[in-house]
């Protein structure tokens, strides 16, 4: 019985934690921020606003090469 209670409590906490994380990710996405809060995607200027053309050109070239096989 003790194992059942401990398991139920652990399952509840896991579900509660998952919901908190989903909610926070939704807030961050609506605010237009990155989930990790620090790293900017390759090809974008600081804050994810604006494009760094040299990096964007590399991404376009890689995409063309991949699609061409």
Secondary structure by P-SEA (a helix, b strand, c coil): caaaaaaaaaaaaaaaaaaaaaaaaaaaaaaccccccccccccccccccccaaaaaaaaaaaaaaaaac
